[in-house]
Amino acid sequence: MTKKLNAVLLGLFLFLSPLMLRADEGMWLPLLLKQLNEKDMQAIGFNLTAEDLYSINKSSMKDAVVRFGGGCTGEMVSSTGLLLTNHHCGYGSIQSHSSVENDYLTDGFWAMNRTEELPTPGLTVTFIVRIEDVTTQVLSGIDGNMDEQQREAAVLANAKKVRDAAVEGTHFDAVVKDFFYGNNYYMFITETFKDVRLVGAPPSSIGKFGGDTDNWMWPRHTGDFSVFRIYADKNNQPADYSEDNIPYVPKYHFPISLKGVSENDFALIYGFPGRTQQYLPASSVDYVQNVANPAKIKMRETSLAIMDSEMKKSDEVRIKYASRYASISNYYKKWIGENTGLVRLDAIEKKKAFEKEFKARANTKKPEYVNLIAQMDKLNAEVEKYAFAREYFIELVYYGPQVINYAAEYRNVVANFEKLEEEGKLEETVEKLKTATRAHFRNYHQPLDKKLFASLLEMYFEKVDTMFYPEVYELIKGKYKGDFEAYTEYVFGKSQLGTQEQAEALLSDFSASTVKKLQKDPAFQLMQSLFDVYLEKIYYTYGGINAQMEGLMKTYVKARMELFPDKKYWPDANSTLRVGYGKVTGSAPRDGMMYRHYSTIEGIIQKHNPEHNPQEEFYVHQKLIDLYEKKNYGDYAQNGELWVCFTASNHTTGGNSGSPVINGDGQLIGINFDRSWESTMSDIYYDASRCRNIIVDIRYVLFVIDKFAGASHLVEEMTLVKE
C-alpha cells in the first residue's frame, strides 16, 4: 500500500511537464530535484545540474548550507569556516556580547584577527549529511483501521527505530519529518557544531537600517548580515568550545560573484523555510484572517508600545530588550501584511471556489471524498474557541510579561520535588534553575514588565471565553474588584520571583519549605492557574480535534492530487532543507505602483534623517556618507551604482532568513532576509505577481566588510569570481 502511494505521488510529480511548473512557486526537497525540477531550472537559466545542488556521493552545495541557531539559515563562504547569515539572525548573539560600555548593537563589531573572535555559548549550526525516503519503514504495520492516536503512536515508534539505526555508532543526529500531512516521511541525518564564534557585525544603522518602519517593506536599504566562524577539533569534527579548536574546513563553500545581476536572471534560494499552510481549507483561512490574526496583532501592538516607551528612556533597557522587541515586532507586522494580502487576493472566496470544483469532481470520480470539505468545516467550527484560547495563552505566557514565563521554570521542581529528591536529581534541577535565573534577569527590567503585566492580563480576560478563566480570576475580580493595576502591585510586591536577589535567595537553600513558599508566591500562583486551565480545558480538547483535522488533511491532500493531476504539488515547509527558484524581478503589487528590482546606496542617503541618533531607524553613519560622497565603492559597484538589495520571485517564509541566493552558475549573489509586505500571505496563498523575497546584495556585504569596516582580511578568505 505504501509503495503504491509513493508511486502515485512521484508519478503525479513526474506527470507535470516543465511548462506547467511555475518556477517561482514551491519549496522543493533537494533529494528529488533531479526527477522533478532539473529541466525546469535549466530552462530558465540554471547552468548546472541537480547533482551540484544535492549529492551524497561528492561534495555539493548542500554542504555549504546550515541551519543557524534555532530558526535561521546560514552559508559557508570560505575554506576556513567563515559563515554568513542575517544581522537579525545573529542579533541575539550580538546582544549577548553587548553592554553599555561595548555596545556592539549600535557600534558594530569586527574581529581583526582570530584571537578577537568571540565564543558564543549556546549557538549551534547544523549541516545536512544526507536525506532518505523512509516512508515504507515509518508506515510499516499501519492500516486504515487505526484511529489517529494509534497511528501517531505507531509512526513515532517506527520513526525512532529508523533514526536510532541510522546514527548508531556515529556522532550524527537524525530527525524524521512528515510531508503532505503524513503521506510521506523523510529522514534528515545531521551534524551539529557547538563552537561558533562571532566574527563581525555591522552597526545597527547598517544591519537594521530602516528598523520597524521598513520591516517587510520594499524598497529596502538594509545591510542585513553578520559574520561567524565555525570551529572544530583537530579531526574537523564537532566539539565543545576549546582554545585548542581550529577553524572548520567545510566540504563545500560558495564562490561569490562580483559580476552582479540583471532583471530576469535566474535566482535560486537554498535554506530551511519554517512553516507554510498552502493546503488549508477556506474555513481555516477564515479563522486566521478574521479571528486569530486581529487578536494577536492587538495584543502585540500593546506590548510594543510599552516596550518602545521604556526603551527610549534608557540605553541599558534598550540593549536588554532589543532582541525581544525585534522578535515580537517581526510577526506583529507580518500578520498585518498577511491579512492585507489575503483580503486583497480574496483568498477565502478563491479557496471556496476551488472547494466547489473539488466536490464536483469527487462526486463524479471519487465519491468517498465528497464530504471531506464539510467534515473539515465542522471540525473548524468545533475547535475555534479552543484554538483562540490557546493563541492568547501563548501570547500572554511566552510573549507577554516575562515574570509569568520565568515562574513557569519552577513548575517541574514544585510538582516533582519528592521524586527529584529520591532520584538524586534535585541538585541538578536547582542548578539549571540558577542558570535560567541568571539568563532571565540579564535581560529584564521590572518597571517595564509590570506595565506589560497589567495591560496584557486585562486584555487576556477581555478576549478569551469565560469558560477558560483561570481560578486566579476570582481573586482579581473579588479582592481587587477587577483593578489590574492594583493586582499587579500585589503580585510584584509579594513575589520572590520579581528580582534577581530574591530569586537567588530562594534557590540558595532549596528544600521542601522552599516549595511551600513558591506555592504561596502570587506570581507562581498566577502562572500555575493559567497552566491548569490550559491543560484541563484547552490543550487536550484542542489536540484531539486537531489530530482529527490532521487526519482529514492527509486524505484531502491525497485527494487533491488524484482529482487535479494537472496541478503542481510541493510539500508544505516544515523547517527542513528546501530549494526554491525563480528570477530576479521587480513587481507591481498595487494599482499604479511599479517596483524596480533593486535599490542602491542612493536610497540610504535619501532616507537619512540627520536628526536621528545612532539608535534610531534612519541614522546613517558618517563613514558611510563619506564613502558615498567619494563614490569609493571598490570592486563592488555595477555600472557606477552600489546596489544594496534586490528582489526575486523565490517562494520563502520564516526560516529562510540568512539563506544563500545563487545565480545560474552556483555563485553566491546575495543573502535572503525578508519578503515584501504584499508577499506575507504567501505562507497560506501564493501569488506570483505579488510575492517577492528581499535579498541583500552580496557586493554590498563585501563593501561594508572591506571599505566600511576595514576588515579586508575576511574578504581575502573568500573565493571571488569577477568574470
C-alpha positions in Angstrom: 0.0 0.0 0.0 2.8 2.4 1.0 4.8 1.7 -2.1 1.7 2.2 -4.3 1.1 5.6 -2.6 4.7 6.7 -3.1 4.5 5.6 -6.8 1.3 7.6 -7.2 2.8 10.7 -5.6 6.0 10.5 -7.6 4.0 9.8 -10.7 1.9 12.9 -10.1 5.1 14.9 -9.8 6.6 13.5 -12.9 3.4 13.9 -14.9 3.8 17.7 -14.7 5.6 19.0 -17.7 8.1 21.8 -17.2 5.7 24.2 -18.9 3.1 23.5 -16.2 5.5 24.2 -13.4 5.7 27.9 -12.4 9.3 28.4 -11.5 8.5 30.9 -8.8 6.3 28.9 -6.5 7.3 26.0 -4.4 9.8 24.8 -1.8 11.4 21.6 -3.2 13.2 18.7 -1.5 16.8 18.6 -2.7 16.7 14.8 -2.9 14.0 15.0 -5.6 15.4 17.8 -7.7 16.8 15.6 -10.4 13.5 13.8 -11.1 11.2 16.8 -10.6 12.9 20.1 -11.2 16.3 19.9 -13.1 14.9 20.5 -16.6 12.7 23.3 -15.4 15.6 25.0 -13.6 17.8 24.7 -16.6 15.1 26.1 -18.9 15.1 29.4 -17.0 18.9 29.8 -16.6 20.4 27.2 -14.3 23.7 26.1 -15.9 24.5 23.3 -13.6 22.8 20.0 -12.5 20.7 18.8 -9.6 23.7 16.8 -8.5 25.6 20.0 -8.0 22.9 21.1 -5.5 22.5 17.8 -3.7 24.7 14.8 -3.7 25.7 12.1 -1.3 28.5 10.8 -3.5 30.5 14.0 -3.6 30.6 17.5 -2.0 27.8 19.7 -3.2 26.1 23.0 -2.4 24.0 21.3 0.4 27.3 21.0 2.3 27.6 24.8 2.4 24.1 25.4 3.8 23.5 25.3 7.5 20.6 25.6 10.0 21.8 28.6 12.0 20.8 28.7 15.7 17.2 27.9 16.4 15.5 29.0 13.2 17.6 30.7 10.5 19.8 29.7 7.7 23.5 30.4 7.0 26.1 29.6 4.3 29.8 28.8 4.2 31.9 31.2 2.3 35.5 30.1 3.0 37.5 27.0 3.4 38.3 28.2 7.0 34.8 28.0 8.5 33.6 31.5 7.7 29.8 31.7 7.7 27.3 34.4 6.6 23.8 34.9 7.9 21.5 37.8 8.6 22.2 40.5 11.1 18.7 39.8 12.6 19.6 36.1 12.9 22.8 36.9 14.7 21.1 39.7 16.7 20.7 37.7 19.9 24.3 36.6 19.8 25.5 40.2 19.1 23.3 41.4 22.0 24.8 38.7 24.4 28.2 40.3 23.8 27.0 43.9 24.2 26.9 46.2 27.1 26.6 49.9 27.7 30.5 50.0 27.6 30.8 47.8 24.5 27.6 48.4 22.5 28.1 46.2 19.6 24.5 46.5 18.6 24.9 50.2 18.0 28.6 50.4 17.0 29.1 47.0 15.3 31.9 44.5 16.0 34.8 43.3 13.9 37.4 40.8 14.9 40.6 41.9 13.2 42.3 38.5 13.8 41.1 35.1 15.0 42.1 35.7 18.6 39.5 38.5 18.8 36.6 36.3 17.6 34.0 35.9 20.3 32.8 32.5 21.5 29.0 32.4 21.7 27.8 29.7 24.2 24.6 28.1 23.2 24.9 28.9 19.5 24.9 26.0 17.1 25.0 25.4 13.4 23.7 22.2 11.8 24.6 20.6 8.4 22.6 18.1 6.5 24.6 15.0 5.8 22.0 13.2 3.7 18.2 12.8 3.2 16.5 9.5 2.9 12.9 8.5 2.0 11.8 6.4 4.9 8.1 6.3 4.1 7.9 2.5 3.9 9.7 1.9 7.2 7.7 4.6 9.1 4.3 3.3 7.8 5.1 -0.3 8.4 2.3 -2.1 10.2 -0.1 0.8 9.9 -3.5 0.2 8.5 -6.8 2.1 7.9 -8.4 0.6 11.0 -6.2 2.6 13.4 -7.5 5.8 14.9 -5.3 8.9 14.8 -3.8 8.3 18.2 -2.9 4.7 17.4 -1.5 5.7 14.1 0.6 8.5 15.6 2.0 6.2 18.3 2.9 3.6 15.7 4.5 6.3 13.5 6.6 7.7 16.4 7.8 4.2 17.4 8.8 3.3 13.8 10.5 6.6 13.3 12.5 6.2 16.4 13.7 2.8 15.2 14.7 4.3 11.8 16.6 7.2 13.5 18.4 5.1 16.0 19.6 2.6 13.4 20.8 5.4 11.1 23.1 7.2 13.6 24.2 4.2 15.7 28.0 4.4 16.3 28.3 7.9 14.8 28.3 11.5 16.2 25.4 12.3 13.8 21.8 13.1 14.8 18.7 12.3 12.8 15.2 13.6 12.5 12.2 12.1 10.7 9.7 14.6 9.3 6.3 14.0 7.7 5.4 15.5 4.3 2.0 16.0 2.7 0.3 15.7 6.2 1.8 12.2 6.7 1.5 10.7 3.2 5.3 10.6 3.0 8.2 10.6 5.5 11.8 11.7 5.1 14.8 11.3 7.4 17.5 14.0 7.7 20.9 12.9 9.0 22.6 15.9 10.6 25.9 17.1 12.0 25.8 19.9 14.6 28.7 22.2 15.6 28.8 23.9 19.0 31.8 26.1 18.9 30.6 29.1 16.8 32.2 32.5 17.2 31.1 36.0 16.3 33.5 37.5 13.7 31.7 40.6 12.5 28.6 42.6 12.6 27.8 46.0 11.1 26.3 48.7 13.3 22.6 48.6 13.5 22.5 51.7 11.4 23.5 49.3 8.6 22.4 45.9 9.7 19.0 47.1 10.8 18.7 50.3 8.7 15.0 51.3 8.4 14.1 49.4 11.6 10.4 48.6 12.1 9.3 51.2 9.6 10.9 49.4 6.7 10.5 45.8 8.1 8.6 43.7 5.5 8.7 46.6 3.0 10.2 47.4 -0.4 12.3 49.2 -1.3 14.8 48.2 1.4 18.3 49.5 2.1 19.3 47.2 4.9 22.7 45.6 5.1 21.2 42.6 7.0 24.2 40.4 7.5 26.6 39.2 10.2 29.7 37.0 10.1 30.5 34.0 12.2 33.1 31.2 12.2 32.7 27.5 13.0 35.4 25.8 15.0 36.1 22.1 15.2 38.5 19.7 16.9 41.8 18.7 15.2 39.9 16.0 13.4 37.5 18.5 11.9 34.6 17.2 14.0 32.2 18.9 16.3 33.5 19.8 19.7 32.6 22.0 22.7 34.4 25.3 22.9 38.1 25.0 23.5 41.1 27.2 22.8 42.6 24.2 21.1 39.8 24.1 18.4 40.7 25.2 14.9 38.6 26.7 12.1 36.3 24.1 10.5 37.0 23.1 6.9 33.7 22.6 5.1 33.1 20.1 2.4 32.0 23.0 0.2 31.8 26.7 0.3 30.1 29.1 -2.1 32.1 31.1 -4.6 31.0 34.7 -4.6 30.0 36.6 -7.7 31.2 40.1 -8.3 29.5 40.2 -11.7 26.2 41.5 -10.4 22.7 40.6 -11.6 20.2 41.8 -14.1 16.5 41.6 -14.2 15.2 38.2 -15.2 18.4 36.4 -14.2 18.0 33.0 -12.7 17.9 33.1 -8.8 17.9 30.0 -6.5 17.4 30.0 -2.8 18.7 27.2 -0.5 17.6 27.1 3.1 15.3 25.9 5.9 11.9 27.5 5.5 9.9 27.2 8.7 6.2 26.7 8.0 3.6 27.2 5.3 0.0 26.1 5.1 -0.8 26.1 1.4 -3.5 23.4 1.6 -5.7 24.9 4.3 -9.5 24.8 3.5 -11.4 28.1 3.3 -12.8 27.8 6.8 -9.3 27.6 8.3 -8.1 30.6 6.4 -11.2 32.5 7.6 -10.2 31.8 11.2 -6.7 33.0 10.6 -7.8 36.1 8.7 -10.7 37.2 10.8 -10.2 35.8 14.3 -6.6 34.8 15.2 -4.5 37.5 13.4 -6.6 40.5 14.5 -6.5 39.4 18.2 -2.7 38.7 18.2 -2.0 42.0 16.3 -3.8 43.9 19.0 -2.0 42.2 21.9 1.4 42.7 20.3 0.6 46.3 19.4 0.1 46.9 23.2 3.3 45.2 24.1 5.4 47.1 21.6 4.1 50.5 22.6 5.0 49.8 26.2 8.4 48.4 25.4 9.2 51.2 23.0 8.4 53.9 25.6 10.6 52.3 28.2 13.5 51.5 25.9 13.7 55.1 24.8 14.3 56.2 28.4 17.5 54.2 29.0 20.3 52.7 26.9 20.6 49.8 29.4 16.9 48.9 28.9 17.2 49.4 25.1 20.1 46.9 25.0 18.3 44.4 27.3 15.1 44.4 25.2 16.4 45.0 21.7 16.2 41.3 20.7 12.9 40.7 22.4 11.4 43.8 20.8 12.6 42.8 17.4 11.2 39.3 17.7 7.7 40.4 18.9 7.6 43.2 16.3 8.5 41.0 13.4 5.4 38.8 13.4 3.2 41.7 14.5 3.9 43.4 11.3 3.9 40.2 9.3 0.4 39.3 10.4 -0.9 42.8 9.4 0.6 42.3 5.9 -0.7 38.7 5.7 -4.2 39.9 6.4 -4.0 42.7 3.9 -2.7 40.3 1.2 -5.4 37.7 1.9 -8.1 40.3 1.7 -6.8 41.9 -1.5 -6.5 38.5 -3.1 -9.9 37.4 -1.9 -8.2 34.2 -0.8 -11.2 32.8 1.1 -13.5 33.1 -1.8 -10.9 31.6 -4.2 -10.5 28.7 -1.8 -14.3 28.3 -1.7 -14.4 28.3 -5.5 -11.7 25.6 -5.6 -13.6 23.5 -3.0 -16.8 23.7 -5.1 -14.9 22.3 -8.0 -13.3 19.7 -5.7 -16.7 18.4 -4.6 -18.0 18.3 -8.2 -15.0 16.2 -9.4 -15.2 14.0 -6.3 -18.9 13.4 -7.0 -18.2 12.0 -10.4 -14.8 10.4 -9.9 -14.2 9.6 -6.2 -17.4 9.7 -4.1 -15.5 8.8 -1.0 -14.1 12.3 -1.0 -17.4 14.2 -1.4 -17.9 15.0 2.3 -14.3 15.9 3.1 -14.7 19.7 3.0 -17.9 19.6 5.1 -16.1 17.4 7.7 -13.2 19.9 7.9 -15.5 22.8 8.2 -17.4 21.1 11.1 -14.1 20.5 12.9 -13.0 24.1 12.4 -16.3 25.3 14.0 -15.8 23.0 16.9 -12.1 23.9 17.6 -12.3 27.7 17.1 -12.9 28.8 20.8 -10.2 26.3 21.9 -7.8 27.5 19.2 -8.4 31.1 20.1 -7.8 30.5 23.9 -4.6 28.6 23.0 -3.4 31.6 20.9 -4.0 34.0 23.7 -2.4 31.7 26.3 0.8 31.5 24.2 0.8 35.3 23.6 0.4 36.0 27.3 2.8 33.4 28.8 5.6 33.3 26.2 5.5 36.8 24.6 3.9 38.9 27.4 5.2 39.7 30.9 8.4 37.8 31.5 7.6 37.1 35.1 5.0 34.6 34.1 7.3 32.7 31.8 10.1 32.8 34.4 7.7 31.4 37.1 7.0 28.5 34.7 10.6 27.4 35.1 9.7 26.3 38.6 6.7 24.1 37.6 8.7 20.9 37.4 10.5 21.2 40.8 7.3 22.2 42.6 5.3 19.3 41.1 8.0 16.7 41.4 10.1 17.8 44.4 10.0 14.5 46.3 10.6 12.4 43.2 13.6 14.5 42.2 15.0 14.3 45.7 14.5 10.5 45.8 16.2 10.1 42.4 19.1 12.3 43.3 18.2 14.8 40.6 17.2 17.8 42.8 20.6 19.4 42.9 21.0 19.2 39.1 17.5 20.7 38.7 18.2 23.6 41.1 21.5 24.3 39.3 19.5 24.6 36.0 17.1 27.0 37.7 20.1 29.1 38.8 21.3 29.2 35.2 17.9 30.1 34.0 17.6 32.8 36.6 20.8 34.5 35.5 19.7 34.3 31.9 16.3 35.8 32.7 17.5 38.7 34.7 20.3 39.5 32.3 17.7 41.0 30.0 15.0 42.1 32.5 13.6 45.4 33.7 10.9 45.2 36.3 9.1 48.5 35.7 8.7 47.6 32.0 7.4 44.1 32.9 4.9 45.5 35.4 3.3 47.6 32.7 3.1 44.6 30.4 1.7 42.5 33.1 -1.2 44.9 33.9 -2.1 45.7 30.3 -1.9 42.2 28.8 -3.5 40.4 31.6 -6.5 42.7 31.4 -6.6 42.2 27.6 -6.5 38.4 28.1 -9.6 38.4 30.3 -11.4 40.7 27.9 -10.9 38.4 24.9 -11.0 34.8 26.0 -14.2 32.9 26.7 -15.2 32.9 30.4 -15.1 29.1 30.4 -11.3 29.4 30.1 -10.8 31.8 33.0 -8.2 30.5 35.5 -9.0 30.2 39.2 -7.0 33.3 40.0 -9.6 35.5 38.3 -11.8 35.2 41.3 -9.1 36.9 43.3 -8.7 39.7 40.8 -12.5 40.2 40.5 -13.1 39.9 44.2 -10.4 41.3 46.3 -9.1 43.7 43.7 -12.5 44.5 42.1 -11.1 43.9 38.6 -8.4 46.5 39.1 -5.5 45.0 37.2 -3.1 47.8 38.3 -3.8 47.0 41.9 -3.4 43.3 41.3 -0.1 43.9 39.5 1.2 45.9 42.5 0.2 43.0 44.8 2.0 40.4 42.6 5.2 42.3 42.2 5.2 43.5 45.8 4.8 40.0 47.3 6.5 37.7 44.8 10.0 36.4 45.4 10.5 36.0 41.6 10.5 39.7 40.8 14.2 40.4 41.3 17.4 38.5 40.9 18.4 38.9 44.5 15.1 37.5 45.7 15.2 34.6 43.3 18.8 33.7 44.1 18.0 33.8 47.8 15.1 31.4 47.1 17.4 29.0 45.3 20.3 29.2 47.7 19.0 26.6 50.1 16.2 24.7 48.2 14.1 22.5 50.3 10.5 21.4 51.0 9.9 24.7 52.7 11.0 26.5 49.5 8.4 24.5 47.6 5.7 25.7 50.1 6.9 29.3 49.6 6.6 29.0 45.9 3.1 27.5 46.1 2.1 30.7 48.0 4.0 33.1 45.7 1.5 35.2 43.8 3.5 35.1 40.5 3.8 31.4 40.7 0.1 31.0 41.6 -0.9 33.1 38.6 1.3 31.1 36.3 0.0 27.8 37.7 -3.6 28.9 37.5 -3.1 29.8 33.8 -1.4 26.4 33.1 -4.0 24.5 35.0 -6.9 25.8 33.0 -4.9 25.5 29.8 -4.1 21.8 30.4 -7.6 21.0 31.8 -9.8 22.8 29.3 -7.8 23.7 26.2 -4.8 21.5 25.5 -6.3 18.1 25.2 -9.6 19.2 23.5 -7.7 21.3 21.0 -5.2 18.5 20.5 -7.9 15.9 19.9 -9.8 17.9 17.4 -6.6 19.0 15.7 -5.5 15.4 15.4 -8.8 14.6 13.6 -8.2 17.6 11.4 -4.7 16.4 10.5 -6.1 13.0 9.5 -8.6 14.7 7.2 -5.9 16.9 5.8 -3.8 13.9 5.0 -6.8 12.5 3.0 -7.6 15.9 1.5 -4.1 16.4 0.1 -4.0 12.9 -1.4 -7.5 13.5 -2.9 -6.4 16.8 -4.5 -3.5 15.0 -6.2 -5.9 12.4 -7.6 -8.7 14.8 -8.6 -6.4 17.5 -10.0 -3.5 15.7 -11.6 -2.7 18.7 -13.8 -1.7 20.9 -10.9 1.7 21.2 -9.3 2.3 19.9 -5.7 5.1 20.6 -3.3 5.1 19.7 0.4 4.5 22.5 2.9 7.6 23.9 4.6 8.4 22.2 7.9 11.9 23.6 8.8 13.7 21.1 6.5 16.2 21.8 3.8 14.5 23.1 0.6 15.3 24.7 -2.7 13.2 27.5 -4.4 14.0 29.0 -7.7 12.7 31.8 -9.9 14.1 35.0 -11.3 15.4 38.4 -10.2 12.5 40.7 -10.9 10.5 43.7 -9.7 6.8 43.8 -9.1 3.6 45.7 -9.4 1.7 44.7 -6.3 -0.9 47.5 -6.4 -2.7 49.7 -8.9 -0.4 52.4 -10.3 2.7 51.0 -8.4 5.7 49.6 -10.2 8.7 48.5 -8.1 12.2 48.3 -9.6 14.1 45.1 -8.8 17.0 46.7 -6.9 17.9 49.5 -4.5 21.1 51.4 -4.2 23.1 53.4 -1.6 21.4 56.5 -3.1 18.3 55.4 -1.3 20.1 55.2 2.1 21.2 58.8 1.7 17.7 59.8 0.7 16.2 58.2 3.8 18.9 59.6 6.1 17.5 61.7 8.9 20.3 63.9 10.3 18.3 64.4 13.5 18.3 60.7 14.3 20.8 59.4 16.9 22.6 56.0 16.2 19.9 54.0 17.8 17.1 55.4 15.5 15.9 53.9 12.3 17.2 56.2 9.7 20.5 57.3 11.1 23.4 56.9 8.7 27.0 56.6 9.9 29.3 59.4 8.8 31.8 57.0 7.3 29.2 55.5 5.0 28.2 59.0 3.9 31.9 59.8 3.2 32.3 56.6 1.1 29.1 57.5 -0.8 30.3 61.1 -1.5 33.6 59.9 -2.7 32.0 57.1 -4.7 34.6 54.8 -3.1 32.9 51.5 -4.0 35.9 49.5 -4.9 35.1 46.4 -7.0 31.6 46.2 -5.7 29.7 48.7 -7.9 27.6 47.9 -11.0 27.6 50.5 -13.7 28.7 53.1 -11.2 25.9 52.2 -8.7 26.4 50.4 -5.4 23.5 48.0 -5.1 22.2 47.4 -1.6 19.3 45.0 -2.1 17.3 43.3 -4.8 14.1 41.2 -5.2 13.4 37.9 -6.7 10.4 35.6 -7.2 11.6 32.8 -4.9 9.0 31.4 -2.6 10.2 32.0 1.0 9.0 32.1 4.6 10.4 32.4 8.1 13.5 30.2 8.4 14.7 31.4 5.0 16.3 34.3 6.7 20.1 34.1 6.0 19.6 31.7 3.1 22.1 31.9 0.2 20.7 33.1 -3.1 22.8 31.9 -6.0 22.9 32.6 -9.7 22.8 30.1 -12.6 26.4 29.2 -12.2 26.1 28.4 -8.5 27.7 31.5 -7.3 26.5 33.5 -4.3 24.8 36.7 -5.3 23.0 37.6 -2.0 21.6 36.7 1.4 17.9 36.4 1.7 16.4 38.4 4.6 12.8 39.3 4.1 9.7 39.4 1.9 7.8 42.4 0.7 4.7 43.3 2.7 2.5 42.3 -0.2 4.1 38.8 0.0 3.4 37.8 3.6 0.2 36.0 2.7 2.4 33.5 0.7 2.5 31.2 3.7 -1.1 30.5 3.0 -1.8 31.7 -0.5 1.0 32.3 -3.1 0.5 34.9 -5.9 3.3 35.0 -8.5 2.5 38.6 -9.5 3.0 40.0 -6.0 5.2 37.7 -4.0 8.9 38.8 -3.8 11.7 37.9 -1.5 14.2 40.6 -0.5 17.9 39.9 -0.7 20.9 41.9 0.5 23.3 42.1 -2.5 26.5 40.2 -1.7 28.6 43.0 -3.1 27.1 45.4 -0.5 28.0 42.9 2.2 31.6 42.8 0.9 31.7 46.6 0.5 30.7 47.0 4.2 33.2 44.4 5.4 36.0 45.8 3.2 35.5 49.6 2.8 33.4 50.5 5.8 34.8 48.1 8.5 38.3 47.8 7.1 38.2 44.0 7.6 39.5 43.1 4.2 41.2 40.1 5.7 37.8 38.4 5.8 37.2 39.2 2.1 40.6 37.7 1.3 39.4 34.4 2.7 36.6 34.1 0.2 36.6 32.8 -3.3 35.6 35.8 -5.5 34.5 35.5 -9.1 34.9 38.6 -11.2 34.3 37.5 -14.7 
